[in-house]
Amino acid sequence: MPSTTYYTATTLDGFIADADNSLSWLMEADSGDNIDFPAFFASVGAFAMGRTTWEWVIEHEGLRSDPSKWHEYYGDTPAWVFSNRELEPVPGVDARFVRGDVRPVHAQMTAAAGGKDIWLVGGGELVGQFADAGLLDKLIVGVAPVTLGAGAPLLPRRLDSSRLTLTEVRQVHQFAYLTYAVS
């Protein structure tokens, strides 16, 4: 059964980006050989992100000057980018810009995924909207040995322990991966 999964990294104090929306803390903490991600992404048929994540990926990876990098990372897997403003597409990248209610977009993503999973990249507010709509099935959180003190929270929603069931704990280098089923 396909699932909708929020797979992300967070700091020990619960932030997915610093106060400037940067992920430099993650690049410093990650050894670069995340053996977990390729196996996870192989199960993904569609993914979604917010505007801030889209803009960071485009800038950080230099995709405007070399769009082929997108395909190195994500192949032909379609992406949905949620934004309340117009965004400039990248030639050759299957990114669909959407706004509003996550429910009809989730239905589109499910159809496009062809029986594979849906990955919610970020940010936390967008993932919170999927959780609010009852469309979040799983959290996979890689906890990094970093604290920031402030920034973008992992999930700016209250999800009580009655909705979260710990299903797996693993160590990958300096990261602790926690997997929770969401009900």
Secondary structure as UniProt FT lines:
FT   STRAND          4..11
FT   TURN            12..13
FT   STRAND          15..17
FT   TURN            19..20
FT   HELIX           24..29
FT   HELIX           36..42
FT   STRAND          44..50
FT   HELIX           51..60
FT   TURN            61..65
FT   HELIX           68..74
FT   TURN            75..76
FT   STRAND          79..82
FT   TURN            91..92
FT   STRAND          95..98
FT   HELIX           102..113
FT   TURN            114..115
FT   STRAND          117..122
FT   HELIX           124..132
FT   TURN            133..134
FT   STRAND          138..144
FT   STRAND          152..153
FT   HELIX           161..163
FT   STRAND          164..172
FT   TURN            173..174
FT   STRAND          175..182
//
